[in-house]
Structure formats: structure tokens, C-alpha cells
Amino acid sequence: MSRERNEQLYAQWRDRVSRWKASGLTSKRFAVQEGIPRARALVAWSHKFRAGERARKRAPAPALPMRVLSVSIMYHCQFIGMHFFWWVFWLMIIIPFFFIATPVRRKTVQLYRENPFGILQRRYAAGEITTE
């Protein structure tokens, strides 16, 4: 119902503005002649109608070409781009940390620290070699 009222109001003011423009009178004289309480209302409605006409005359902006990716492509290509480099970065940080933090077995350390005399003593004590 308010839409009908709005359309009637627009039609009434459009008629008044067109008659005012056709009469050649000033807005104040036309308002007095027609019994319109505010002469500025004619000017305001005139600007409103002119702005609407300009908006209709303007051509719509051309649509930009867009490429739409399907969801499956987005999820299957998740390692492409900067995401891949973040994986490499974190692996380069984490793997050396585990090598440094993992304790070394004592037997491995002892094998590297033994000198030739120590090896002979160990083998003699185990009975692998004799004094001959």
C-alpha cells in the first residue's frame, strides 16, 4: 500500500514539475499560483527527477571477465604457492631439532672414543686374543 502512495506522490510531483518548467515562471510564483506551501520543494523534486534520468541514461559498467575455480581444484592444489614453502620452512626447523635433541647411544660414542690401546685391552679381557 505504501508503494502505491509513493508512486502517486511521484506522479503528482512529476506533473507539477513539468507544468512549472512549461510555464516559465519562477519557483516562488508557480508555488503561490498552485498553492504549494514551499517553493523549494519544486526545486528539490526537479533535482531528484533529473538525477534519476541521468542514472537511467548512464550505460552499465562492462562486466569484468572472471575465472571461477571449482572447489575440487582449490582443495587438490593446496600445496601449490606459498603453502608449499611454509611446509619446507617448518620441516627445515623441526628435523634438525630432532637430530640435536635425540640422545646418542653410549655404545656408539664409546666406539668412536676408543684408541688402539684401549681396543687391545678390551679384546684381551674378552679372550679374543692372547699375548703371543
VENVENSUL-V580315 format. One record per backbone hydrogen bond with DSSP energy under -0.5 kcal/mol. CO is the residue of the C=O (numbers start at 1). NH is the residue of the N-H. E is the energy in kcal/mol with one decimal. If there is no record, write none. Layout:
co = (CO CO)
nh = (NH NH)
e = (E E)
This chain:
co = (1 2 3 4 5 6 7 8 9 10 11 12 13 14 15 16 17 18 19 20 20 26 27 28 29 30 31 31 37 38 39 39 40 41 42 43 44 45 46 47 48 49 50 51 52 53 54 66 67 70 71 72 73 75 77 80 81 81 82 83 84 85 86 87 88 89 90 91 93 94 95 96 97 98 105 106 107 108 109 110 115 116 117 118 119 120 121 122 123 123 123 124)
nh = (5 6 7 8 9 10 11 12 13 14 15 16 17 18 19 20 21 22 23 24 25 30 31 32 33 34 35 36 39 41 42 43 44 45 46 47 48 49 50 51 52 53 54 55 56 57 58 68 69 74 75 76 77 78 80 83 84 85 86 87 88 89 90 91 92 93 94 95 97 98 99 100 101 102 109 110 111 112 113 114 119 120 121 122 123 124 125 126 127 128 129 127)
e = (-1.9 -2.5 -2.5 -2.4 -2.5 -2.4 -2.5 -2.5 -2.6 -2.7 -2.1 -2.2 -2.8 -2.4 -2.3 -2.3 -2.6 -2.1 -1.8 -1.3 -0.5 -2.5 -2.2 -2.1 -2.5 -2.5 -1.5 -2.4 -0.5 -0.7 -0.8 -1.0 -2.7 -2.6 -2.2 -2.4 -2.2 -2.5 -2.2 -2.5 -1.8 -2.0 -2.3 -2.1 -1.7 -2.0 -1.6 -0.6 -0.5 -1.6 -2.0 -2.1 -1.5 -0.7 -1.2 -0.6 -0.9 -0.9 -1.8 -1.6 -2.1 -2.5 -2.5 -2.3 -2.3 -1.1 -2.7 -2.2 -1.0 -1.9 -1.8 -2.2 -2.7 -1.7 -1.7 -2.7 -2.0 -1.3 -1.4 -1.1 -1.9 -2.0 -2.1 -2.2 -2.4 -2.4 -2.2 -1.5 -0.6 -2.2 -0.9 -0.5)
